[in-house]
Structure formats: C-alpha cells, structure tokens
Amino acid sequence: MTLKNILEKIMPYTLLIAISGGYLVFLLFHYISLFAPLKPIAYSIYDSLAIAIFIILFFAFCKINFKQMKPKKWQFYLVAIQLIVSTIIAFYISRTGDPKNEIFLCGTLICAITPTAASASVITGKLGGSESALTTYIILSNLPAAIGIPLLFPLITNSELNFLAEFVNILNKIFPIIVLPLVCAVVIKLLLPRLHRFIVDHTKSIGFYLWAGILFVLSAKTFSNIAAARCSHIEIYQMALIGALCTAVQFSLGKLLGNFEKQRISAGQGLGQKNMLFGIWVAMTYLTPTVAIIPGTYILWQNLVNAWQMWHRERLLITCQKKGITPYQEE
C-alpha cells in the first residue's frame, strides 16, 4: 500500500487523530519531566501558527474563480450580523466588571467575529450547496474581521497603550494574516498566470495537511489551557455549553436567512463553519488562554454538525436515487 493510499484512508479521521495527538502531547509535556527540554521547540512551533494560517488562506484564495462570484443578499446580511453582534458584545464587555462573565462574553465575541473557514466551500459543495456563493462569502467575512478586531479589541484588552496605538498594533498583526493572502493570490493570478496554475495544480492537499497540523498544535495548547485555567469543572462545562450554543445559533440563523434566497445550506455553512483555528490564535494573542477554551470547543461542535450533515446528505442521495428524483442542490 502506497503512502497516498494510506493518507486517503486516514483522511476522514483527521479531526480525531489531530485532537487525540494533541492530547497525547499535552500529557507528555505536562506529566513527564523528560520532555521538559523540548518545550522551547513546542513554543516556537506555536509562535509560527500565524504563518501557517496565512499559507492556508493563500492556497484557498488561489483556487477562487472570480468570474463565478456573484454577491447575494444573504451574504451582506451575514456580514452585518457578524459586525453588529461583535460590536454589541465588545461594548457590553467594556462596560461590565465581572471577570467570570467577561471570559464567557469574550469567548462568544471570538465565535461571532471569526471569519468563515477556507474549507467551508468544499463541505458546502458536498452538502448540496453553492461553492461559488460560499467562496464569495469567505472573502466578505474576512473583511469585517480584519476591520472589527483592531477596532473592537482595544476596548476589551488590558493594554497600557491608548486606543489608537493599540488599534495600529493589532491591525499590523491581523491584516497580514487574513487580507494579505487574498491580495497576494489576486496579484499572482493576474501577473503570473503560470505560477498561479502551478500552485493550483500542485498544492491541492497542502492546505489540508497544514490545517491538520495547526489543529494538532492548538489541541495540545487548548488542553494545556484547560489544565492551567483557574476554573471549576462547572465553569469548564459552561464554556463548552457556550461553544455549543454559538455553533447552534450561527448554523441555524445562517440557514434561516439563506432560505429566503433558496441557499440555506450555503448561508448556514457561511455563518456556522468558522475558521476557529484563527479564532483561537486571536484569543490567545490578545485575550487570555482561558477565553480560548470556548472557541476550542467550537471546533468540536461544528465538526460534529458537519459530520451529521454529511451523514444525512448521503442518506438523502440514496433515497433520491431509489425514488428517481433529483436531490436538493443549490445554484
């Protein structure tokens, strides 16, 4: 059996493997002193996650066919929800002084403002949604995150800098990660078509394996955060519950709004399937490791939702095939 065949067989279990591997690494570093000298290497790998996120988005944007991109009303509704909800939560956090509620609210803010995952278009296509519509929304959802995070986070961080200085500081870190990949992809597509074709043809799986690697590292970090958090078991369960509620609300609201234009699957994935690897990185960079627990649980919940939807879609296709009818498919 070749390496390619092995990778194809284990691909459906990537999420489980990455999370389990991250948990194993956490146990090794946390309980076995023999691995202590390797901690600086682990920290350096974590510090390079921003570069990995940039590469994943760059490869995803390189595959975009701009001729197929047609804006829909639901896309602008979802962008408005992303901005309005995030703004309300941020201003409420700036007014409240309860540390425990602040952790829950900050976690909810991360779940709201984080843009759509680059892989969402692929899942959308498999579920019968419109890949081109979702791809358009992926770009749109990154813009409010690029603007909203630098504008809103100075209100809730405990930085000694003034608002403008903190805004510039955050903007310098956020902009290159979620906007620059799109700019680079467009420039290469327009000016270097041969290089663009080479990237599209030879990097189909790199983004996926980078995603798995990031998930592995962040899983280990999330378990470490849970162990280090000065929270009771009840509070940890509450954080997991908040992650579940954010997942359910965003998937449901997206489907509800998309249904008006007969694109409930695309809109549901657009608002529900988040680039939570980026969200966790933002939480750890600008807030606290404890806050990162909530978007960490969001990854698990959204993948459970996707797994159920994929299972339901497969059953629907089989039923439609037996009855000789056309299954639901968005344009």
N, C-alpha and C positions, 0 to 999 in steps of 0.2 A: 504493500500500500504506500503510495507516494505522500509526500508532505502536504500537497494540495488537497488530496482526498481526506487526510486527517483533519485539516483545518476546516473543510466543508462540513465534516461530520460533527465537529465540536462547536461550530458557529452558533447553532440555536441555543447552546448552553453557555454562551459567552458571559451573559449577565451573572449567572450563578457562579461560574468559575472565577470571575473578577472579584466579586464580593467575598466569596469564600477564601480566595487567595489573599485579599486584603486583610481579612480577619485573622488568617494564619500568621501573616507578617506582624500584625499588631501583637498577637500573643507572644511571638518570638522576641520582639523588642521589649515588651512590657514585663515579661516574667523570666527571661533567660539573660543573665548579665553577659554571657559570652558574646552576644550580638551588639552590645553597647558601643564598641568601636566603629560599628557600621552606621551609627545614627547620623553622623555628618553627611554621609553619602545619601541617606534617605532624605535629609533636609534639602540637599542640593537638587535632588530629583523633584521634590515638591515645588521648589522655587522655579523650576523650569516649566511648570504646567502652563503658564501663560503662553509660552512659545508653542506648545503642543496644541492648545486651543486655537491659536492663530492659524496653524497649519491645517487643522481640520476644517475650519471655516473657509480658508483659501481654496482647498481642493473642492469643497462643496460648491462655492461660488463659480469655480471654473467650469462646472458642468451645467451651468444655467444657460438656457436658450432664451435670450431676451425677446426674441420675436414672438414667443408663445406667452409672454407675460401680459395679462390683461387685468387691470385693477378691478376689484369687486367692491360693492358697498360694505359687505360684511368685514372686509379686511380693515377698512378705516374705522368701523365700529369697534373692532377688537383692539386696534391701536389706541383709540380713545379710552377704552376701558383700562388698558394697560397703564396709561398715563394718569387718568383720573383717580383710579383706586390707589395707585402708588403714592400720588400726591396727598390724598386724604390721610393715608396711613402715616406717611412721613411727618405731616404737620401735627397729627394727633400724638405721635411719639415725642415730638419736640415739646409738647405741652404737658405730658404726663411725667410723673416722677417715680412711678412704681417699677423697680428693676425687673421683677419677675414678669409683669405684663409686657415690659419693654422687650424682653427676649422673645416672647411669643409674637408680638407685633412686628418686630424686626424680621423674624423668620417668615411671617406672612408677606411682608414687603418684598423680600427676596423672591418668594414664589410668584408674586404678581408682576414684578418688573423684569424678571429674567426673560430674554427673548426665546423664540421658538428654536428647537433643536434642528441642526442641519440635516439630521437623518429623518426628520418628520415627513419629508416629501416621499421617501421610499415607502414608509409604513402606510402613508395615505394612499398611495397607488395600490398597494396590496389589499387595502380595505375597500377599494372601490371609489376612492375619492379622486380629486383632480390634482395631479402632481404639479402642473404648471401654476394653478391658483395658489397652492400651498407654498411653492417656491417664491412666488411674488410676495406672499405674506412673511416669509422668513426674512427677506430683505427689509420689509417695512417694520417688522417687530424689533429689528436690531437698532433702528434709528432712535426710537423713544428711550431704549435702554442706554444708548450712547449719550443722549442728552439728559435723560432723567436721573441717572445715577450720579453724575457730577453735580447736578443742581440740587438734588434732594438729600444726598448723604451728608453734606456738611451740616445739615440741620440735626442729624441724629448721632454723628460721631463725636467723640470727646477730644477732638483735636484742639491744640492751643493756637492753631492758625485761624485767621479771620475767614469769613465766608468766601471771599474772592480767591484768597490764596489756597484754601482747601479745594475749591472748585477746580482751579487750574491743576492742582496736584493730582486729583482724581481723574480729571479729563486726560491728562498725559498718560495715564496707565490704562484707561478704559478704551479710548479712541483707537490706539494701535491694534487692540485685540479684536474688536468687533466691527470697525469701519474700514481700517486699512486693508484687511483681506479682500473685501469687495473691490476697493479701488485698485489693488494690485491685479486682481483677476480680470477686471474690465480693461486695464491698460495692456495686459498681456494678450487678451483676446483680440483687441483692436490693432495693436502694433506688432505683435509677434505671434501670428497665427500658427506657425509650425510648432513653436514651443507650446502653445496652448493645446494643440492637437496631441502632442506627445504627453502632456500632463494628463489630459482626459483619458487617453488610451492606456497609460501605464501606471496610474495611481488609483485605480478603482477600489482597491482594498486597503490602501494605506490609512485612509481616514478612519476606517472601521477598527483597525488594529490599534491606532493611536487612541481612539475612544475607549477601547478595552483597557489599554494601559493606564489612561487617566482614571478610569473608573476603579481600577485596581489600587492605585495610589490613594485616591480620595476615600475609598472604602476603609483602608487602613487608618487614614487620618480621622475619619468620622468615628470609628470605634475608639480611637485614642481620645478624641474629644469627649465622647460619652463617658469613658473611664475617668477622665480628668475633671469633668463637669461637677461642680458643687451643687448637684441637683438630686432630689429624691427620685426613687423609681416612679412615683406617681407623676412627677414633672416630666420625666423622660417619656412616659406613656402619653402625656398630654401633648408633647411635641410631635410624637408620631401621629396622634389624632389630628393635630392641626395640619400636618402634611397631607393626611388622607382627605380632610375637608377641602383644602386648597385644590387638591387633584380633582375631586368630585365636582366642585363648583365650577372650575375652569373648563373641564371637559363638557359638562352639561350646558353651561352658558354659551360656549362656542357652538355646540350643536344646535341650540335653540335659535341663535341669531343666524347661523348659516342655513337653517331650514327655510327661511324666507326666500332665499335665492336657490333653493334646491342644492345646497352644498354643505349639508350638515356634517358630513364626515370630514371634509377639508377644514371647515371652521373649527370643529371640535378638536382636531389634531393641532390646529394652529394655536389655539389658546391653551390647550391642555398639555401637549407634549413639549416640555421646556428643555432648554439647554442648561440643565441643572448642574452640570459639571462647572460651567461658568458661574452659575449662581453660588455654588459652594465656595469657589475661589474668591468671589466678591465678598461673601460673608466673612471668610477667614482673613481677608486682606484689610477690610475696612470696619468690620464689626467685632465679633468675638467667636472663638471656636464653638461655644455653646449654641449660638444662633445657627451655625452651620449644620447642626443636627437636624433641624426642620427641613431644609432643602435636601439633606441627605436621605431622609425618609421619603421625600417626594419622588426621588429616583426609583425607589422600590415600588411605590404605589402606581406611578404612571406606567411602569413596565408591566405590572400586574393587569392594569386596564388594557394595555396593548395586547398582552398575551390572550386575555379573554376575548377581545375584539377579533383577533386573528382566528381563534378557535371558532367563534360564531360565524365569521365570514366563510370559513372552509365548509361548515355545515350548510350555510345558505347556498353556496355554489353547488354542492352535491344535490341539495333539494331541487334547485332550479334546473339542473341538468336532467334529473329524473322526470320532472314535470314538463320539460321542454320550453321553459320560459326564460326570459333574459333577466339576469340578476341586476340589482341596483348598481348603477355606475354613473358617476358624475362627469361632466364635461369640462 
